[in-house]
Amino acid sequence: MSHRKIPFGPTYEEMLHPEKIDPKIREKALKAKDENELDPINLFNINWKDANNKVRKIVLPKALTGVDANIIVLLGKEFPSGSHKVGPAYSTLIEGCVDGTILPGEHTILGPSTGNFGIGVSYICNLMGYKAVVIMPDNMSKERYDRIQRYGAELELTPGTESDVILTLEKTHEMAKDPKNRALAQFELPSNYRFHRYVTGNSLIEAVEGIGNGRIACFTSAPGSAGTIGAGDELKKVFPECKVVALEPYECATLAFGGRGQHRIEGIGDKMCTLIHNVLNTDFVTLIKDDECVKGLKVIHDGTDVLVKMGVEREVAESMKDLFGVSGICNIQGAIKMAKYLRLGPDDNVVTIATDSFDRYDSVLQDLERRYLETEDYVLERWAKEVFLDVGEDYIYDFRKMEAKERLFEQKEKDWLPFGYSKEYIDSMRNQEFWENEYNKIFEYDKKIKELRG
């Protein structure tokens, strides 16, 4: 790939408020979104808003959720590259650019990932003229690998074992010793936290305006890098009563118990407490069974008639077919579970995220159909009840007391001391002031981006 001059993109403020982008640039970006995916002007499409500057979301039909509370899902599929993970990929790269630590024509970008962040790194590096190498386990979906390579990045695959993400990080740190390489270390760098706290957090707040009581009672998020759950810090600042819930695969309960099992929910349950996870604001850890998430995706994608029979309007059922991936179903099931556990009513809002959409999971459903000989409508009806309507209140663990959080801090030390981080640095994360200081760097970065953009 040839190295072009860096096309400096949006500020954090412009990613939250695309209406503040120069109207001519915004118009060109929206046009390029449909006509030329690889035009660098698409950097200005990194936001949660549609062309009318409304947050892209769906309020799930209560005939599907079976709860009185309003469950609002932000939709990541319309981000460039098809996932909101392109946001932290861009934020991490642009911060390195304005700091002068990442230089065009000199540095190769490393992107450790279990999927969507790697796709985002490949895409952003294509637009900004950098060579990229995405480092990820070899047990992810074929669609992920294909898209990463289509955007121009090389793949460096690590063994898909019970320590797959640790092996990916070890490989990244090894490759980063080469002075020509620079890692967009999503699990470690606060730029990921900054993007989600500011852009995703405030977009969630905007999304509930005019719904129920206009407040957020609960936010559910399944951590991979734990960037997205950083939005919870902003939600708690505005709605102190908001409960922030980390969802994990039942088969890989690292935060809950220190487990490291294999599972089918790609992009989450990365077998660690990531460095950028602010565990101070995690109120609950809730476990979700992986196979139920895959079954739920099958119901949403192929069970339109089943959903209509449940009471979902056909137009709504049709519109949902391609909105979610497996982790999105996990987040939705977690939202339903917490709405029941917290006894939330019709005025209460639960918010969550659909990181990506169906376009990278066809092979996952093919695998499901190989494992289950029958997937007719009568089977999907049973699965719909199991995954959505009959969700129980089991496997919910309260982490609000400091003694419970202590286990998470211990996990973080276990995971990150071997990578050269000091105990003093990790201990500094026990104070909310650490996170506020990192968050406030947004405004200095915005100033630098504007200066270099000219």
C-alpha positions in Angstrom: 0.0 0.0 0.0 1.4 3.4 -0.9 1.7 5.9 1.9 -0.3 9.0 1.4 -0.3 12.3 3.4 -2.4 11.7 6.5 -6.0 12.9 5.8 -6.6 14.3 9.3 -10.2 13.4 10.2 -12.7 14.4 12.8 -12.2 15.6 16.4 -13.9 13.8 19.3 -16.5 16.6 19.3 -17.2 16.1 15.7 -17.6 12.3 16.2 -20.2 13.1 18.8 -21.8 16.0 17.0 -21.4 15.4 13.2 -23.6 18.5 12.7 -20.6 20.5 13.7 -18.5 19.2 10.8 -18.1 21.7 8.0 -21.4 21.2 5.9 -19.5 20.7 2.7 -17.3 18.0 4.2 -20.3 16.4 5.9 -22.2 16.3 2.6 -19.2 14.8 0.7 -18.8 12.2 3.5 -22.4 11.1 3.4 -22.2 10.8 -0.4 -19.0 8.7 -0.2 -20.5 6.4 2.3 -22.8 5.0 -0.4 -20.4 5.5 -3.4 -16.8 4.8 -2.3 -16.2 3.0 1.0 -12.4 3.6 0.7 -12.5 7.4 0.2 -10.7 9.0 3.2 -13.6 11.5 3.5 -15.4 8.5 5.2 -13.4 9.3 8.4 -16.1 12.0 8.9 -18.7 9.2 9.0 -17.4 7.8 12.3 -20.3 8.6 14.6 -23.6 7.1 15.9 -25.8 9.5 13.9 -27.7 9.2 10.7 -27.9 11.8 7.9 -30.5 13.7 10.0 -28.2 13.7 13.0 -30.4 11.3 14.9 -28.8 8.5 16.9 -29.1 5.2 15.1 -31.1 2.9 17.4 -34.0 0.6 17.8 -36.4 0.3 20.7 -37.0 -3.4 20.9 -40.7 -4.5 20.7 -41.9 -5.7 24.1 -43.5 -8.7 22.4 -39.9 -9.9 21.9 -38.4 -8.8 25.2 -41.3 -9.8 27.5 -40.4 -7.0 30.0 -42.1 -3.7 30.7 -38.9 -1.6 30.6 -37.8 0.0 27.3 -34.7 -1.7 25.9 -32.9 0.6 23.5 -30.1 -0.7 21.3 -27.6 1.6 19.5 -26.8 0.2 16.1 -23.2 -0.1 15.0 -23.7 -1.5 11.5 -23.7 1.9 9.7 -20.2 2.9 11.0 -17.6 2.8 8.2 -16.4 -0.9 8.0 -19.6 -2.1 9.6 -18.8 -1.8 13.3 -18.4 0.9 15.9 -15.0 -0.5 16.7 -13.7 1.6 13.9 -14.1 4.6 16.3 -11.5 3.5 18.8 -9.2 2.3 16.0 -9.3 5.8 14.5 -9.0 7.5 17.9 -6.0 5.5 18.9 -4.3 6.1 15.5 -5.1 9.8 15.4 -3.8 10.4 18.9 -0.5 8.8 17.9 -0.4 11.0 14.8 -0.9 14.3 16.6 1.6 13.2 19.3 4.2 12.5 16.7 4.7 8.9 17.8 3.2 7.4 14.6 4.6 8.7 11.3 3.3 8.1 7.8 5.8 6.2 5.6 7.8 5.1 8.6 5.6 3.0 10.8 3.6 -0.2 10.4 0.5 -0.4 12.5 -0.2 -3.5 14.7 -3.8 -4.2 15.6 -4.4 -6.9 18.3 -8.0 -8.0 18.1 -10.5 -10.8 18.2 -12.4 -9.4 15.2 -14.1 -6.0 14.8 -11.2 -3.9 16.1 -8.9 -5.6 13.6 -11.4 -4.9 10.8 -11.4 -1.3 12.0 -7.6 -1.1 12.1 -7.3 -2.5 8.6 -10.0 0.0 7.3 -8.6 3.1 9.0 -5.0 2.3 7.9 -6.2 1.9 4.4 -7.8 5.4 4.5 -4.9 7.0 6.3 -2.1 5.4 4.3 -0.5 3.1 6.7 0.6 -0.5 6.3 -1.2 -2.7 8.9 -0.8 -6.1 10.5 -3.8 -7.5 12.4 -2.9 -10.0 15.1 -5.7 -12.3 16.2 -6.6 -15.8 17.2 -7.1 -18.4 14.5 -10.6 -19.4 15.7 -12.6 -16.4 14.5 -15.1 -16.4 11.7 -14.0 -16.5 8.1 -15.9 -13.3 7.3 -13.7 -11.4 9.8 -10.5 -12.6 8.1 -11.8 -11.9 4.6 -12.8 -8.3 5.4 -9.5 -7.5 7.1 -7.6 -8.7 4.1 -10.0 -6.9 1.7 -9.1 -3.7 3.4 -5.4 -4.4 2.8 -4.0 -5.5 6.2 -1.9 -8.6 6.7 -3.0 -11.3 9.1 -0.8 -12.7 11.9 -2.8 -15.5 13.5 -2.1 -16.9 17.0 -3.3 -20.3 18.3 -7.0 -20.4 19.3 -6.5 -21.9 22.8 -7.8 -21.1 26.2 -5.0 -18.4 26.3 -5.7 -17.1 22.8 -5.9 -13.4 23.6 -2.9 -13.6 25.9 -1.0 -15.2 23.1 -2.2 -12.4 20.8 -1.0 -9.8 23.2 2.4 -11.5 23.7 2.8 -11.6 19.9 1.9 -7.9 19.7 4.4 -6.9 22.3 7.0 -9.0 20.6 6.4 -7.4 17.2 6.3 -3.9 18.8 9.9 -4.2 19.8 10.7 -3.5 16.2 11.1 0.3 16.0 9.2 0.3 12.7 6.0 -1.0 14.3 3.4 0.8 16.4 0.6 -1.0 18.2 -2.9 0.3 18.4 -3.2 -1.5 21.7 -7.0 -1.5 22.3 -6.8 -3.5 25.5 -4.2 -1.0 27.0 -4.5 2.5 25.6 -7.0 5.0 27.1 -7.9 6.3 23.7 -10.3 3.4 23.4 -11.9 4.5 26.8 -12.0 8.1 25.7 -13.9 7.4 22.5 -16.5 5.4 24.2 -17.0 7.5 27.3 -17.4 10.7 25.2 -18.9 9.6 21.9 -20.8 6.4 22.8 -21.7 7.5 26.3 -23.2 10.8 25.2 -24.9 9.2 22.3 -26.6 6.8 24.6 -27.8 9.7 26.7 -29.2 11.4 23.6 -30.9 8.1 22.5 -33.3 7.9 25.5 -34.6 11.5 25.1 -38.4 11.3 24.9 -38.5 7.6 25.9 -39.9 6.6 29.2 -38.7 9.0 31.9 -35.8 10.1 29.7 -33.2 8.6 32.1 -31.0 5.4 31.9 -31.6 2.9 34.7 -29.2 0.3 33.4 -26.4 -0.2 30.7 -25.4 -3.7 29.7 -22.2 -4.3 27.8 -20.1 -7.4 27.1 -16.5 -6.5 27.4 -13.9 -7.5 24.9 -11.3 -4.7 25.2 -13.7 -3.1 27.7 -13.7 0.1 25.7 -17.5 0.2 25.2 -18.3 -0.3 28.8 -16.3 2.9 29.5 -19.5 4.7 28.3 -20.9 3.8 31.7 -18.7 6.4 33.3 -20.5 9.1 31.4 -23.9 7.6 32.1 -23.2 7.5 35.8 -22.1 11.2 35.7 -25.5 12.2 34.3 -27.7 9.4 35.9 -26.0 8.4 39.2 -28.6 5.7 39.7 -27.6 3.9 36.4 -26.3 0.4 36.9 -23.4 -0.7 34.7 -23.4 -4.4 33.9 -20.5 -6.4 32.4 -21.7 -9.4 30.5 -19.6 -12.5 30.1 -20.0 -15.8 28.3 -21.1 -18.4 30.9 -18.3 -20.6 29.3 -15.6 -18.0 30.0 -16.4 -16.3 33.3 -13.1 -14.5 33.8 -14.4 -11.4 35.7 -16.8 -13.5 37.8 -14.5 -16.4 38.6 -11.2 -16.1 36.8 -12.2 -18.7 34.2 -10.8 -18.9 30.7 -13.0 -21.3 28.7 -13.6 -21.3 25.0 -16.9 -19.9 23.7 -18.8 -18.8 20.5 -19.4 -15.1 21.2 -16.7 -13.6 19.1 -15.2 -10.3 20.2 -16.0 -10.5 23.9 -15.0 -12.7 26.9 -11.3 -12.1 26.1 -10.1 -14.0 29.2 -8.7 -11.0 31.1 -9.6 -7.9 33.0 -8.3 -5.4 30.5 -6.1 -2.5 31.5 -8.6 0.1 30.4 -11.6 -1.5 32.2 -12.6 0.9 35.0 -14.0 -1.7 37.4 -14.9 1.1 39.9 -18.1 1.6 37.9 -19.0 -2.0 37.2 -22.0 -2.8 39.4 -22.8 -6.3 38.2 -21.2 -9.1 36.3 -23.8 -11.3 34.5 -23.2 -14.5 32.6 -24.8 -15.3 29.2 -24.7 -18.8 27.6 -23.0 -18.6 24.2 -25.2 -21.1 22.3 -28.3 -19.1 23.3 -26.9 -16.1 21.6 -26.3 -18.0 18.4 -29.8 -19.4 18.6 -31.2 -15.9 19.2 -29.4 -14.6 16.1 -31.0 -17.4 14.1 -34.4 -16.5 15.4 -34.0 -12.8 14.5 -32.4 -13.4 11.1 -34.5 -16.3 9.8 -37.6 -16.4 12.1 -39.7 -13.5 10.8 -42.9 -15.6 10.9 -42.1 -16.8 14.4 -41.6 -13.2 15.6 -44.9 -12.2 14.0 -46.6 -15.0 15.8 -45.2 -13.8 19.1 -46.8 -10.4 18.4 -44.0 -8.4 16.7 -45.2 -6.3 13.8 -44.0 -7.8 10.5 -42.4 -4.6 9.4 -40.4 -4.4 12.6 -39.4 -8.1 12.4 -38.2 -7.6 8.8 -36.2 -4.6 9.8 -34.4 -6.4 12.5 -33.1 -9.3 10.3 -29.6 -7.9 9.7 -29.2 -5.5 12.7 -27.3 -7.7 15.1 -24.4 -10.1 15.5 -23.9 -12.7 18.1 -22.5 -10.2 20.7 -25.5 -7.9 20.0 -27.8 -10.8 21.0 -25.7 -11.3 24.1 -26.1 -7.6 25.1 -29.9 -7.8 24.4 -30.3 -10.9 26.5 -28.3 -9.3 29.3 -30.6 -6.2 29.1 -33.7 -8.4 29.4 -32.2 -10.3 32.3 -31.2 -7.1 34.2 -34.6 -5.5 33.5 -36.2 -8.4 35.4 -33.6 -8.5 38.1 -33.9 -4.8 38.9 -37.7 -4.9 38.6 -37.8 -2.1 36.1 -41.1 -0.7 34.8 -42.5 1.0 31.7 -40.9 4.4 32.6 -37.4 2.8 32.9 -34.8 2.6 30.1 -32.1 -0.1 29.6 -29.5 0.7 27.0 -27.1 -1.5 25.2 -25.1 -1.8 22.0 -25.1 -3.8 18.8 -21.4 -3.7 17.9 -21.8 -5.0 14.4 -24.5 -6.8 12.2 -25.3 -10.1 10.6 -22.9 -9.6 7.6 -20.0 -11.3 9.4 -21.9 -14.3 10.9 -23.3 -16.3 8.1 -20.7 -19.0 8.7 -21.7 -19.0 12.4 -25.3 -19.9 11.5 -24.1 -22.5 9.1 -22.2 -24.1 12.0 -25.4 -23.9 14.1 -27.3 -25.7 11.4 -24.7 -28.5 11.3 -24.9 -28.9 15.1 -28.7 -28.9 15.2 -30.3 -31.1 12.6 -33.7 -29.3 12.8 -34.1 -25.5 12.6 -37.7 -25.3 11.4 -40.1 -22.7 12.8 -41.4 -24.9 15.6 -37.7 -25.1 16.8 -37.2 -21.4 16.4 -40.4 -20.8 18.5 -38.8 -22.8 21.3 -35.5 -20.9 21.0 -37.3 -17.5 20.9 -38.9 -18.3 24.3 -35.6 -19.7 25.7 -33.4 -16.7 24.5 -35.8 -13.8 25.0 -39.2 -14.3 26.7 -38.1 -16.8 29.4 -34.8 -15.3 30.3 -34.2 -16.0 34.0 -32.4 -14.0 36.7 -29.7 -16.5 37.3 -25.9 -16.0 37.0 -26.0 -12.3 38.2 -23.2 -11.3 40.5 -23.2 -8.1 42.6 -19.9 -6.2 42.4 -21.0 -3.0 44.0 -19.1 -3.4 47.2 -15.3 -2.7 47.2 -14.4 -6.2 48.5 -16.1 -7.6 45.4 -14.2 -5.2 43.1 -11.0 -6.3 44.8 -11.1 -9.6 42.9 -11.2 -7.6 39.6 -8.2 -5.5 40.6 -6.4 -8.7 41.5 -7.3 -10.1 38.1 -6.0 -7.0 36.4 -2.7 -7.3 38.2 -2.4 -10.9 37.3 -3.1 -10.1 33.6 -0.9 -7.0 33.2 2.1 -7.2 35.5 3.7 -9.7 33.1 3.4 -7.2 30.3 5.6 -4.7 32.1 3.1 -2.5 33.8 3.9 -1.5 37.4 1.8 -2.3 40.4 1.8 1.5 41.2 0.3 2.3 37.8 -2.4 -0.3 38.1 -3.1 0.8 41.7 -3.6 4.4 40.4 -6.7 3.1 38.6 -8.3 2.5 41.9 -9.1 6.2 42.1 -11.7 7.7 39.8 -9.4 10.7 39.4 -7.2 8.6 37.2 -10.1 8.1 34.8 -11.2 11.7 34.9 -7.7 12.8 34.0 -7.6 10.4 31.0 -11.0 11.5 29.9 -10.1 15.2 30.0 -7.3 14.7 27.5 -10.0 14.6 24.8 -10.1 18.4 24.7 -6.4 18.8 24.2 -6.4 16.2 21.5 -9.3 18.0 19.7 -7.2 21.2 19.8 -4.2 19.4 18.3 -6.3 17.7 15.6 -7.7 21.1 14.5 -4.3 22.7 14.4 -2.8 19.9 12.3 -5.8 19.7 10.0 -5.5 23.4 9.2 
